[in-house]
Amino acid sequence: MHRQVGIDNLNNTQEWDVVVIGGGATGLGVALDAATRGFSTLLLEAKDFAKGTSSRSTKLVHGGVRYLAQGDVALVREALRERGRLAQNAPHLFKTQPFIIPGEKWWTAPYYTFGLWLYDRLSGKLSIGHTRHLSRAEARKRLSGVKDEKLKAGVCYYDGQFDDTRLAITLAQSIVDHGGTVLNYFPVVGLEKNDKGQICGVRADDALGGSSFLIKAKAVINATGVFANNIIAMDEPQAKPRIVPAQGIHLVLDRDFLPGGDALMVPKTSDGRVLFAVPWHDKLVVGTTDTLVEKAEYEPKPLEQEIQFILDTAKDYLKRAPTREDVRSVFAGLRPLAAPKDEGKSTKEVSRSHRVEVTESKLVHIFGGKWTTYRQMAEDTVDAAIGAGLLPQKACKTTNLRLHGYVENVHLDDTPLALHGSDADAIQALADENPELAKQIHPNLPYIYAQIEWAIEHEVARTLEDVLARRLRFLFLDARAAGEAAQAVAEFMALRLDWDAKRIAKEVADFGVLVEQYTL
Ligand SMILES: Cc1cc2nc3c(=O)[nH]c(=O)nc-3n(C[C@H](O)[C@H](O)[C@H](O)COP(=O)(O)OP(=O)(O)OC[C@H]3O[C@@H](n4cnc5c(N)ncnc54)[C@H](O)[C@@H]3O)c2cc1C
């Protein structure tokens, strides 16, 4: 994956079959689906891949226990099927994670055992582990960080865990592997229409190089998540907003707040929400909240009441109550919920399922959904473009498509380089050849300089933030450590990307603003 090759492809292509706007989970999935069907495909991302919501998830590949409780069986079945497919197609980015629901009252454990037995049954042949009732002694032993009074019994069930930005980068690489073109820092600034008023291309800027491009396409797909309303307005300036952003935040703590390999799942917090505490890359991710917000932004701010809600709920369950000083990182994300037809609905009630629409002007929108179902969402979107006559019929190929880096029997977190899949060997070779590259970047996290070298050369990392937030997960795992590593990493990048002292200072200062926001 090389940015200049992408720009050369852009200059050498008269008309693309498919142009996808947006390089989050949704757009990357759509572009991979289109490229593997044999369509010439270009994906344009305004910032960096997964800069939006797709870096800020709870890191679960799940059916959604709460959607089962809401009776949305079709959504749960679809998500569980996709969970199983991701486990098969990208094992290096997937880990089977046991979850335990505490049985606080005499009836809770039997009630949830039945519900989660059904959850497992819905995954059919793609089940990743069977639900089991736990005795009081077993529940207390496995969740030794949880207060005894919360554990009269327990229920253990299984879901998937992943690394969201690493999956995004893997999808981008997979698109390129299959002949597609992806460009980050390439915002779409306008839509082109033909004399019948139909969309026939986009206008986009190279935000790093400064040039502007008019790009022709048979099908243009709007996959911009919470930013979709902006693209809709380029097509229909008077249109009503069709996406409502709902904010969720997570706090990251040290693992010793919940020792052992099990995650805690609280199906009903004091205000009726689900709360997870999940081990992730040797930290603990606790979340999430669900607050309707007015505007879509790239760095949504965690609200004080959200932080307090998570700390209070954690204090209610954990033997050692986390305080603000214990928080290694706080990050907020915006769910791109498809606006309900019934405006009175709360965010919890708005369906998480996706919706594809083709407008009169033949712009294809994909709204809503979740990371887990990105592949199905992509299939439905490209099918809709075919159905609308924008593209010829070609069958979807992604059901069993192995993603970039596929290796058998290697799973997320098996080793520090496992999530690179088959690229891990090349990264290790860089470290073996050059002791400088074998050095750990910061004592708190296992990342080495060879991973940065790789990210610049093969994963189009262009800014300090690309490296410390998304190629490596410093900012999300330990924001203070990210701040401490920033100067050295910027100097390392400067040698490879030809940055002068002024640029180094700017990168460090810009990143410092983020570090501030991600620390409490
Ligand atoms: C708190 C929270 C927790 C979640 N947890 C989970 C979970 O555990 N599991 C799960 O399956 N799902 C989860 N989700 C849902 C999942 O993260 C989202 O559904 C998914 O990431 C949305 O991806 P997207 O591509 O639609 O949006 P985004 O990731 O926001 O991508 C849209 C992209 O479009 C780009 N863009 C915008 N305008 C333009 C333009 N003009 N030109 C070019 N590009 C543009 C943006 O820069 C952005 O990168 C969670 C969501 C939230 C908020």
The ligand as an SDF file (V2000), in Angstrom:
LIG
                    3D

 53 58  0  0  0  0  0  0  0  0999 V2000
  -18.8230    3.8190   21.6650 C   0  0  0  0  0  0  0  0  0  0  0  0
  -19.0000    2.8450   20.5490 C   0  0  0  0  0  0  0  0  0  0  0  0
  -18.7470    1.4930   20.7570 C   0  0  0  0  0  0  0  0  0  0  0  0
  -18.9170    0.5880   19.7170 C   0  0  0  0  0  0  0  0  0  0  0  0
  -18.5930   -0.7120   19.9210 N   0  0  0  0  0  0  0  0  0  0  0  0
  -18.7340   -1.6040   18.9360 C   0  0  0  0  0  0  0  0  0  0  0  0
  -18.3340   -2.9400   19.1340 C   0  0  0  0  0  0  0  0  0  0  0  0
  -17.7930   -3.3050   20.1730 O   0  0  0  0  0  0  0  0  0  0  0  0
  -18.5360   -3.8120   18.1120 N   0  0  0  0  0  0  0  0  0  0  0  0
  -19.1170   -3.4340   16.9320 C   0  0  0  0  0  0  0  0  0  0  0  0
  -19.3260   -4.2920   16.0760 O   0  0  0  0  0  0  0  0  0  0  0  0
  -19.4600   -2.1490   16.6960 N   0  0  0  0  0  0  0  0  0  0  0  0
  -19.2700   -1.2330   17.6620 C   0  0  0  0  0  0  0  0  0  0  0  0
  -19.5870    0.0750   17.4430 N   0  0  0  0  0  0  0  0  0  0  0  0
  -20.0890    0.4830   16.1310 C   0  0  0  0  0  0  0  0  0  0  0  0
  -18.9730    0.6610   15.1090 C   0  0  0  0  0  0  0  0  0  0  0  0
  -17.8140    1.1920   15.7020 O   0  0  0  0  0  0  0  0  0  0  0  0
  -19.4540    1.5880   13.9920 C   0  0  0  0  0  0  0  0  0  0  0  0
  -20.6840    1.1350   13.5040 O   0  0  0  0  0  0  0  0  0  0  0  0
  -18.4810    1.6680   12.8370 C   0  0  0  0  0  0  0  0  0  0  0  0
  -17.1690    1.9010   13.2850 O   0  0  0  0  0  0  0  0  0  0  0  0
  -18.9010    2.7990   11.8980 C   0  0  0  0  0  0  0  0  0  0  0  0
  -18.0180    2.8110   10.8230 O   0  0  0  0  0  0  0  0  0  0  0  0
  -18.2370    3.8230    9.6210 P   0  0  0  0  0  0  0  0  0  0  0  0
  -17.2580    3.4800    8.5940 O   0  0  0  0  0  0  0  0  0  0  0  0
  -19.6770    3.8180    9.2250 O   0  0  0  0  0  0  0  0  0  0  0  0
  -17.9480    5.2540   10.2470 O   0  0  0  0  0  0  0  0  0  0  0  0
  -16.5360    5.9510   10.5340 P   0  0  0  0  0  0  0  0  0  0  0  0
  -15.5960    5.0390   11.1580 O   0  0  0  0  0  0  0  0  0  0  0  0
  -16.8110    7.2290   11.2580 O   0  0  0  0  0  0  0  0  0  0  0  0
  -15.9790    6.2540    9.0920 O   0  0  0  0  0  0  0  0  0  0  0  0
  -16.4820    7.2870    8.2780 C   0  0  0  0  0  0  0  0  0  0  0  0
  -15.2880    7.8830    7.5710 C   0  0  0  0  0  0  0  0  0  0  0  0
  -15.7420    8.7830    6.5610 O   0  0  0  0  0  0  0  0  0  0  0  0
  -14.7380    9.7670    6.4280 C   0  0  0  0  0  0  0  0  0  0  0  0
  -15.2940   10.9370    5.7510 N   0  0  0  0  0  0  0  0  0  0  0  0
  -16.2050   11.8070    6.2200 C   0  0  0  0  0  0  0  0  0  0  0  0
  -16.4310   12.7680    5.3130 N   0  0  0  0  0  0  0  0  0  0  0  0
  -15.6480   12.4790    4.2360 C   0  0  0  0  0  0  0  0  0  0  0  0
  -15.4300   13.1100    2.9850 C   0  0  0  0  0  0  0  0  0  0  0  0
  -16.0540   14.2310    2.6560 N   0  0  0  0  0  0  0  0  0  0  0  0
  -14.5300   12.5510    2.1270 N   0  0  0  0  0  0  0  0  0  0  0  0
  -13.8780   11.4070    2.4450 C   0  0  0  0  0  0  0  0  0  0  0  0
  -14.0510   10.7880    3.6310 N   0  0  0  0  0  0  0  0  0  0  0  0
  -14.9170   11.3170    4.5070 C   0  0  0  0  0  0  0  0  0  0  0  0
  -14.3460   10.0580    7.8680 C   0  0  0  0  0  0  0  0  0  0  0  0
  -13.0810   10.6830    7.9430 O   0  0  0  0  0  0  0  0  0  0  0  0
  -14.3810    8.6760    8.4960 C   0  0  0  0  0  0  0  0  0  0  0  0
  -13.1070    8.0690    8.5410 O   0  0  0  0  0  0  0  0  0  0  0  0
  -19.3920    1.0310   18.4560 C   0  0  0  0  0  0  0  0  0  0  0  0
  -19.6270    2.3800   18.2480 C   0  0  0  0  0  0  0  0  0  0  0  0
  -19.4220    3.2770   19.2700 C   0  0  0  0  0  0  0  0  0  0  0  0
  -19.6580    4.7300   19.0390 C   0  0  0  0  0  0  0  0  0  0  0  0
  1  2  1  0
  2  3  1  0
  2 52  2  0
  3  4  2  0
  4  5  1  0
  4 50  1  0
  5  6  2  0
  6  7  1  0
  6 13  1  0
  7  8  2  0
  7  9  1  0
  9 10  1  0
 10 11  2  0
 10 12  1  0
 12 13  2  0
 13 14  1  0
 14 15  1  0
 14 50  1  0
 15 16  1  0
 16 17  1  0
 16 18  1  0
 18 19  1  0
 18 20  1  0
 20 21  1  0
 20 22  1  0
 22 23  1  0
 23 24  1  0
 24 25  2  0
 24 26  1  0
 24 27  1  0
 27 28  1  0
 28 29  2  0
 28 30  1  0
 28 31  1  0
 31 32  1  0
 32 33  1  0
 33 34  1  0
 33 48  1  0
 34 35  1  0
 35 36  1  0
 35 46  1  0
 36 37  1  0
 36 45  1  0
 37 38  2  0
 38 39  1  0
 39 40  1  0
 39 45  2  0
 40 41  1  0
 40 42  2  0
 42 43  1  0
 43 44  2  0
 44 45  1  0
 46 47  1  0
 46 48  1  0
 48 49  1  0
 50 51  2  0
 51 52  1  0
 52 53  1  0
M  END
$$$$
